[in-house]
Amino acid sequence: MLTKKVLRACKEFNQNKLVLAGGVAANSYLRGSLTEKCKVENIALYFPPLEFCTDNAAMIGSVAYYQLLTEDPADLNISALPSISLN
């Protein structure tokens, strides 16, 4: 489904280049599907090597781990702050 929608968007906005990045770029099925379809549609496809396709959850988990090493854990009754700074 994602491949079809991305290719439709490329056509709709008259784009002949496509970048696949982020955690989703690690999906081997999506890479293969887009590679195949982009060749047919004459769309240049770019994506980074797998080691550079990071998962946001892993990054946030890493920040939390190092923060936990330097601070006391919060009480479980706190509210979420989705826009809190990670610095």
C-alpha positions in Angstrom: 0.0 0.0 0.0 2.8 2.4 0.9 4.6 1.8 -2.4 1.4 2.6 -4.4 0.7 5.8 -2.4 4.3 7.1 -2.7 4.4 6.5 -6.4 1.0 8.1 -6.9 2.3 11.2 -5.0 5.4 11.3 -7.2 3.2 11.4 -10.3 0.7 13.9 -8.8 3.5 16.3 -7.9 5.6 15.6 -11.0 8.6 14.3 -9.1 11.2 12.0 -10.6 13.3 11.5 -7.5 12.4 9.8 -4.2 14.2 9.5 -0.9 13.4 6.7 1.6 14.8 7.5 5.0 14.4 6.9 8.7 13.4 3.7 10.4 11.1 2.7 7.6 14.0 2.6 5.2 15.3 -0.5 7.0 12.3 -2.5 5.7 13.7 -4.9 3.1 10.3 -5.5 1.5 9.7 -1.8 1.1 13.2 -1.3 -0.3 12.7 -4.0 -2.9 9.2 -3.0 -3.9 10.1 0.7 -4.4 13.3 -0.3 -6.2 11.4 -2.4 -8.6 8.5 0.0 -9.2 10.7 3.1 -9.4 12.7 1.5 -12.2 9.5 0.9 -14.1 8.2 4.5 -13.5 11.6 6.1 -14.2 11.9 7.5 -10.7 15.4 7.8 -9.1 15.3 6.2 -5.7 17.7 7.0 -2.9 18.1 5.3 0.5 20.9 5.1 3.0 22.7 1.9 3.9 20.9 -0.1 6.6 23.3 0.9 9.4 22.1 4.5 8.9 18.4 3.7 9.0 17.7 4.6 12.6 14.6 3.8 14.7 13.3 6.8 16.7 12.2 4.5 19.6 15.8 3.3 19.9 17.1 6.8 20.0 14.6 7.9 22.6 15.4 4.8 24.6 19.1 5.6 24.5 18.5 9.1 25.7 16.3 7.8 28.5 18.9 5.3 29.6 21.7 7.9 29.9 19.3 10.3 31.7 18.4 7.5 34.1 22.1 7.0 34.9 22.4 10.7 36.1 18.9 11.3 37.6 16.5 9.5 40.0 13.6 7.9 38.2 10.3 9.8 38.3 7.3 8.7 40.2 5.0 6.6 38.1 2.1 9.1 38.8 3.6 11.8 36.6 2.0 13.1 33.4 3.6 12.8 30.0 5.3 15.9 28.5 5.5 15.2 24.7 7.3 18.4 23.9 9.9 18.2 26.7 13.5 19.0 25.6 16.0 16.2 25.5 18.9 18.4 26.5 
